[in-house]
Amino acid sequence: MPLHRHEPSEDRLELRPQFAEGAETRSVPKHRLPTRGMPADAAYQVVHDELLLDGSSRLNLATFVTTWMEPQASKLLAECADKNMIDKDEYPQTAELERRCVAMLAELWHAPASGGATGCSTTGSSEAAMLAGLALKWRWRARREAAGAPTDRPNLVMGANVQVCWEKFCRYFDVEPRLVPVGPTATVLTPEGAAGAVDERTIGVVSVLGSTYDGTYEPVAEIAAALDRVAASGGPDVPLHVDGASGGFVAPFLDPELAWDFRLPRVVSINASGHKYGLVYPGVGWVLWRDAESLPSELVFDVAYLGGHMPTFALNFSRPGAQVVGQYYTFLRLGRQGFTEVQAAARATAEHLAKRIERHGGFALLSRGEGVPVVAFEVVDGEPFDVYQVSAALRGRGWQVPAYPLPPALDQRHVLRVVVRNGFGRDLADLFAEDLAGAVRELREEARGATRHRRAGFHH
């Protein structure tokens, strides 16, 4: 989460006269605790009014995170907001729903029929990635100790396009991040790049099913096959982890024939975000291991002081159980058919939007929603504007569209990215495409020295 630096301030918040009760409650300090409290309605209104300045989550095309759930789901989440996920003795049925979700995901991701797959919920894919990385490191260290080999400074192989959580894992847990450069022919990790980067100190390879940069699936099966060949030729036998933060809830429904999961023997663990294409409000993630051997038992703690027997593997302790309940609701509510329909609609919208962007001109597409429903595009040579100017112009209409450089080795190229989520349908996509075309026209006119002012509009 972002860090905030404290700066002493005497700024105050003014209360509406209707909610002020006496002179002492007509304003309250912004950055220190008030001396006295205030009525609940007044506190609510103060916070509510402040939050009006936030952007509209439905128009936030930067985030992969779910921004809409049904009223019934919201009601369930509110009913479970006070339940502590870690307290499995006090809330055994919430724990049971978590277990059922793990079982459903094991089946969805083709865990071995013999059983033994194990997993847990997390606060999101970042924590799930940390847990998966720790399991890889502990297994590597055990193998090295058994062979009498040094265990200092291992490495983790991944493409330079990975999400920052993997670089955090490496920094926090003293692992060398071996980032394989992307290139003009591929914006993701290639089988050759993965195989060429591993050595005896490699704890694992991370393959991403749905790149943060452009939504592209990495070729997981081909990467696994390349690592198989390395092992068969006498090289290191390196396990594979799949970061399915986004694609883990897309590929099983839209690309069922694609082998990326536990069907590949080299895949030892998978993580996914329930709060992305798992269609649950933040924050919930999932991590699964194909068998008990893949999760070292020394990483699991047994805690008794909440009552009962409670094995736990997590970076934190207390957290709400509401999102786990929301995930179970979503699984029941949609089923395979419903998930397929929702994700298919998102991909169809992404493909439709890609065609609209291409038809208007001025941009070249990097992705069209063929993986995760994401449309990434860059400004073509010769245009008198850049992606950052486009992003700023779109914000004037309320759209939040990120502009950023591609990973190292391609970072001279800058792109815009639209994440198509449930609730962003074709009608909104058409409105966005019209605003994008309008922004391009205005930027071109400004570059020609036109005197017409840019239209006024919504702006944060």
C-alpha positions in Angstrom: 0.0 0.0 0.0 1.2 3.6 -0.5 3.3 5.2 2.2 2.3 8.5 3.7 4.6 11.1 5.4 3.1 13.0 8.3 3.4 16.8 8.0 2.1 18.8 10.9 -1.0 20.9 9.9 -3.7 23.0 11.5 -6.1 22.5 8.6 -9.7 21.9 9.6 -12.8 20.4 8.1 -15.9 22.6 8.2 -19.2 20.9 9.1 -22.5 21.8 7.4 -24.6 24.0 9.7 -27.3 21.3 9.8 -24.9 18.9 11.4 -23.0 21.3 13.7 -24.0 21.2 17.4 -22.6 24.2 19.1 -19.5 26.2 18.3 -17.0 23.5 19.2 -18.3 21.2 16.5 -18.5 23.6 13.6 -15.1 22.4 12.4 -12.8 19.6 13.2 -9.0 19.1 12.7 -8.0 17.2 9.6 -4.7 15.7 10.8 -5.2 15.0 14.6 -7.8 13.5 16.7 -10.6 15.9 17.6 -10.9 16.7 21.3 -14.6 15.7 21.3 -16.6 13.4 19.1 -19.6 14.2 16.9 -22.9 12.6 16.1 -22.8 9.6 13.8 -24.8 11.4 11.1 -22.4 14.3 11.1 -19.3 12.1 10.9 -20.9 10.2 8.1 -21.7 13.3 6.1 -18.2 14.8 6.5 -16.5 11.6 5.2 -19.1 11.1 2.5 -18.6 14.6 1.1 -14.8 14.2 1.1 -15.2 11.0 -0.9 -17.1 12.8 -3.6 -13.8 13.9 -5.0 -12.8 10.3 -5.8 -13.1 9.2 -9.3 -16.0 6.9 -10.5 -14.9 3.3 -10.1 -16.9 2.3 -13.1 -15.0 4.7 -15.3 -11.6 3.5 -13.9 -10.2 1.6 -16.9 -6.8 1.3 -15.2 -7.8 -1.2 -12.6 -8.2 -5.0 -12.9 -10.1 -4.9 -9.6 -13.9 -5.7 -9.5 -16.0 -2.5 -9.2 -19.5 -3.9 -9.2 -21.3 -6.8 -7.5 -24.9 -7.6 -7.2 -26.9 -6.2 -4.2 -27.3 -9.7 -2.7 -23.5 -10.1 -2.7 -23.0 -6.6 -1.2 -25.5 -7.6 1.5 -23.6 -10.8 2.3 -20.3 -8.9 2.5 -21.9 -6.4 4.9 -23.2 -9.2 7.1 -19.8 -10.8 7.3 -17.7 -7.6 7.7 -17.1 -8.4 11.4 -15.9 -12.0 10.9 -12.2 -12.6 11.3 -11.0 -15.1 8.7 -8.2 -16.3 10.9 -10.6 -17.3 13.7 -11.7 -20.6 12.3 -12.9 -21.9 15.6 -15.3 -19.0 16.1 -16.4 -18.9 12.5 -16.2 -22.5 11.4 -18.7 -22.1 8.5 -16.8 -19.3 7.0 -13.7 -21.5 7.1 -15.7 -24.3 5.5 -16.7 -21.9 2.6 -13.0 -21.2 2.2 -12.3 -24.9 2.0 -15.0 -25.4 -0.6 -13.6 -22.5 -2.7 -10.2 -24.2 -2.6 -11.7 -27.4 -3.7 -13.6 -25.7 -6.6 -10.4 -24.0 -7.8 -8.4 -27.3 -7.6 -11.0 -28.9 -9.9 -11.1 -25.8 -12.2 -7.3 -25.8 -12.5 -7.1 -29.6 -13.1 -5.3 -30.6 -9.9 -4.4 -34.3 -9.9 -7.4 -36.6 -9.5 -5.5 -38.5 -6.8 -6.1 -35.5 -4.5 -3.6 -33.8 -2.3 -3.9 -30.3 -3.7 -3.9 -27.7 -1.0 -4.4 -24.0 -0.8 -5.8 -21.0 1.0 -7.3 -17.6 0.5 -5.1 -14.5 0.8 -5.6 -10.7 0.8 -4.9 -10.7 -2.9 -2.5 -12.1 -5.5 0.4 -10.1 -4.0 0.3 -12.1 -0.8 -0.4 -15.2 -2.7 2.7 -14.6 -4.8 4.7 -14.1 -1.6 3.5 -17.4 -0.2 4.2 -19.3 -3.4 7.7 -17.8 -3.6 8.4 -18.8 0.0 7.4 -22.4 -0.8 9.7 -22.4 -3.8 12.6 -21.0 -1.8 12.1 -23.5 1.1 11.9 -26.5 -1.3 15.0 -25.3 -3.1 16.9 -24.9 0.1 15.9 -28.4 1.3 17.2 -29.9 -1.9 20.5 -28.0 -1.7 21.0 -28.9 1.9 20.4 -32.6 1.2 23.0 -32.4 -1.6 25.5 -30.5 0.6 25.4 -27.5 -1.7 25.5 -23.8 -0.7 22.1 -22.2 0.0 23.0 -18.5 -0.1 21.5 -16.0 -2.6 19.1 -18.1 -4.8 17.4 -16.6 -7.8 13.9 -16.5 -9.3 13.5 -16.4 -13.1 10.7 -14.3 -14.6 10.0 -12.0 -17.5 10.7 -8.3 -17.1 6.9 -7.8 -17.5 6.0 -9.3 -14.1 3.9 -7.4 -11.7 5.9 -5.6 -9.0 4.8 -8.0 -6.3 7.4 -10.5 -7.6 10.2 -7.9 -7.3 8.9 -7.2 -3.8 9.1 -10.9 -2.9 12.7 -11.0 -4.1 13.8 -7.9 -2.2 11.9 -8.8 1.0 13.1 -12.4 1.1 16.6 -12.0 -0.2 16.2 -13.7 -3.6 17.9 -12.4 -6.8 15.3 -11.3 -9.3 16.5 -12.7 -12.6 14.4 -10.6 -15.0 14.5 -11.9 -18.5 14.3 -9.0 -21.0 11.3 -8.8 -23.3 11.9 -7.7 -26.9 10.3 -6.4 -30.1 8.9 -9.9 -31.0 7.4 -10.7 -27.6 6.3 -8.5 -24.7 6.3 -11.5 -22.3 8.7 -14.3 -21.1 9.6 -16.7 -23.9 10.5 -20.4 -23.5 14.0 -19.7 -24.7 14.4 -16.8 -22.3 13.3 -18.9 -19.3 15.4 -21.9 -20.2 18.5 -19.8 -20.8 18.2 -18.0 -17.4 17.9 -21.0 -15.0 20.8 -22.5 -13.1 21.4 -24.5 -9.9 20.5 -21.6 -7.7 17.1 -21.0 -9.4 14.2 -21.7 -7.0 11.6 -21.5 -9.7 10.3 -19.8 -12.9 7.3 -17.6 -12.8 5.1 -17.5 -15.8 2.3 -14.9 -16.1 -1.2 -15.8 -17.4 -2.2 -12.3 -18.3 0.5 -9.7 -18.4 -0.2 -6.5 -16.4 1.2 -4.5 -19.4 -1.0 -5.7 -22.2 -3.1 -8.7 -20.9 -1.1 -11.2 -23.0 -0.9 -14.9 -21.9 2.6 -16.2 -21.6 3.2 -19.5 -23.3 3.1 -21.6 -20.1 3.0 -25.0 -21.8 6.0 -24.1 -24.0 7.9 -22.7 -21.0 7.2 -25.9 -19.1 8.4 -28.0 -22.1 11.6 -25.9 -22.3 12.3 -26.5 -18.6 11.6 -30.2 -19.2 14.3 -30.3 -21.8 16.8 -28.5 -19.5 16.2 -31.2 -16.8 16.4 -34.0 -19.3 19.7 -32.8 -20.6 21.2 -32.9 -17.1 20.5 -29.3 -16.1 18.6 -28.2 -13.0 15.1 -29.5 -12.4 13.3 -26.2 -11.9 9.6 -26.0 -10.8 7.2 -23.6 -12.5 4.7 -21.3 -10.8 1.9 -19.7 -12.7 0.8 -16.2 -11.8 -2.8 -16.3 -12.9 -3.7 -13.1 -11.0 -6.0 -12.2 -13.9 -6.0 -15.1 -16.3 -6.7 -17.8 -13.7 -10.4 -16.8 -13.8 -10.5 -16.2 -17.6 -8.7 -19.0 -19.3 -10.6 -21.9 -17.7 -13.8 -20.5 -19.2 -12.8 -18.9 -22.5 -9.8 -21.0 -23.4 -10.5 -24.4 -21.8 -8.2 -26.3 -24.2 -5.2 -24.2 -23.3 -2.9 -26.2 -21.0 -1.4 -23.8 -18.5 -2.4 -25.2 -15.1 -1.8 -28.4 -13.1 -2.3 -30.4 -16.3 1.4 -29.6 -16.8 3.4 -31.7 -14.3 6.0 -29.0 -14.0 3.5 -26.5 -12.5 3.7 -26.8 -8.8 1.6 -23.8 -7.7 -0.9 -21.2 -9.0 -2.1 -17.9 -7.7 -5.1 -15.9 -8.8 -7.0 -12.8 -7.7 -10.6 -13.3 -6.6 -11.0 -9.6 -6.7 -10.1 -9.3 -10.3 -11.8 -11.6 -12.8 -13.0 -13.7 -9.9 -15.6 -10.9 -9.7 -15.4 -10.1 -6.0 -14.7 -6.8 -4.3 -11.2 -6.4 -3.0 -9.4 -7.9 -1.3 -9.2 -11.7 -1.8 -6.7 -13.9 -3.6 -6.0 -17.6 -3.8 -2.9 -19.8 -4.0 -2.9 -23.5 -4.6 -0.2 -26.2 -4.6 -0.6 -29.3 -6.6 0.2 -31.6 -3.7 1.3 -31.6 -0.1 5.0 -32.0 -1.1 4.9 -28.7 -2.9 4.1 -26.8 0.3 6.8 -27.3 3.0 5.2 -28.1 6.3 7.6 -25.9 8.2 6.0 -22.9 6.6 2.6 -23.8 8.2 2.0 -22.7 11.8 -0.5 -24.3 14.2 -2.1 -21.7 16.4 -4.2 -22.6 19.4 -4.8 -19.3 21.3 -8.0 -18.6 19.3 -9.4 -21.9 20.3 -9.2 -25.2 18.4 -6.6 -26.4 16.0 -5.7 -23.8 13.4 -3.0 -24.4 10.8 -2.2 -21.1 9.0 0.1 -20.0 6.2 -0.2 -16.2 5.7 1.9 -13.0 5.9 -0.7 -11.3 8.0 -3.1 -12.6 10.7 -6.5 -11.0 11.1 -8.5 -10.1 8.0 -12.2 -10.0 7.2 -13.9 -13.2 6.0 -16.4 -11.2 3.9 -14.6 -11.5 0.6 -14.2 -15.3 1.0 -18.0 -15.5 1.5 -18.4 -13.2 -1.5 -16.2 -15.6 -3.6 -18.3 -18.6 -2.6 -21.5 -16.6 -3.4 -20.1 -15.8 -6.9 -19.2 -19.4 -7.6 -22.7 -20.5 -6.6 -24.4 -17.6 -8.4 -22.7 -18.0 -11.7 -21.4 -21.6 -12.0 -19.3 -22.5 -15.0 -21.9 -21.3 -17.5 -22.3 -17.9 -15.8 -18.6 -17.3 -15.5 -18.2 -18.3 -19.2 -20.9 -15.8 -20.2 -19.5 -13.0 -18.1 -15.9 -13.4 -19.3 -17.0 -13.9 -22.9 -19.0 -10.7 -22.8 -15.9 -8.9 -21.5 -13.7 -10.3 -24.2 -16.3 -9.4 -26.9 -16.4 -5.9 -25.6 -12.6 -5.7 -25.7 -12.5 -6.9 -29.2 -15.2 -4.5 -30.3 -13.3 -1.6 -28.6 -10.1 -2.6 -30.3 -11.8 -2.4 -33.7 -13.2 1.0 -32.9 -9.8 2.4 -31.8 -8.2 1.0 -34.9 -10.8 2.4 -37.2 -10.5 6.0 -35.7 -6.7 5.9 -36.5 -3.8 7.5 -34.6 -3.0 4.3 -32.6 -1.4 0.9 -33.1 -2.8 -2.0 -31.0 -0.6 -4.2 -28.9 -3.4 -6.4 -27.7 -7.1 -6.8 -28.6 -8.5 -8.8 -25.6 -7.4 -12.2 -27.0 -5.9 -13.1 -23.6 -7.2 -11.3 -20.6 -9.8 -8.7 -21.8 -7.4 -5.9 -22.1 -6.8 -3.4 -25.0 -3.3 -1.9 -25.0 -2.3 0.6 -27.7 0.3 3.2 -28.6 0.4 6.4 -30.6 1.7 5.9 -34.2 4.6 7.8 -35.5 3.8 11.2 -36.9 1.0 12.1 -34.5 1.5 15.5 -32.7 0.7 14.1 -29.2 1.8 11.3 -26.9 -0.1 8.8 -24.7 0.3 11.0 -21.6 -1.6 13.9 -23.3 -4.3 11.4 -24.4 -4.6 10.1 -20.9 -4.9 13.7 -19.5 -7.5 14.6 -22.1 -9.6 11.5 -21.3 -9.5 12.4 -17.6 -11.4 15.6 -18.5 -14.3 13.4 -19.3 -13.9 11.2 -16.2 -12.1 8.3 -17.8 -9.1 7.0 -15.9 -6.8 5.4 -18.5 -3.2 4.7 -17.5 -0.2 5.7 -19.7 3.1 4.1 -19.0 6.3 2.7 -20.6 6.7 -0.9 -21.5 9.2 -3.1 -19.6 13.0 -2.6 -19.9 14.3 -3.1 -23.4 11.0 -1.8 -24.7 10.7 1.1 -22.3 11.2 3.6 -25.1 7.6 2.7 -26.2 4.7 4.1 -24.2 1.2 2.7 -24.2 -2.3 3.3 -23.0 -4.3 0.4 -21.5 -8.0 -0.3 -21.1 -9.0 -3.1 -18.8 -12.5 -4.4 -19.7 -14.3 -5.7 -16.7 -17.7 -6.9 -15.8 -20.0 -3.9 -16.0 -18.0 -2.2 -18.8 -20.3 -3.2 -21.7 -20.4 -2.3 -25.4 -22.5 0.9 -24.7 -19.8 2.3 -22.3 -17.1 1.1 -24.7 -18.7 3.1 -27.6 -19.0 6.2 -25.3 -15.3 5.8 -24.5 -14.3 5.3 -28.1 -16.2 8.5 -29.0 -14.4 10.5 -26.3 -11.1 9.0 -27.3 -11.7 10.1 -30.9 -12.7 13.6 -29.7 -9.6 13.8 -27.6 -7.5 13.0 -30.6 -9.2 15.6 -32.8 -8.7 18.3 -30.2 -5.0 17.4 -29.7 -4.4 17.5 -33.4 -6.2 20.9 -33.6 -4.1 22.3 -30.7 -0.9 21.1 -32.5 -2.0 23.0 -35.6 -2.4 26.1 -33.5 -6.2 26.2 -33.6 -7.5 28.8 -31.2 -10.6 26.8 -30.1 -10.4 26.0 -26.4 -10.7 22.4 -25.4 -14.2 21.7 -24.3 -14.9 22.0 -20.6 -15.8 18.7 -18.9 -15.6 16.6 -15.8 -12.2 16.6 -14.2 -10.8 15.5 -10.9 
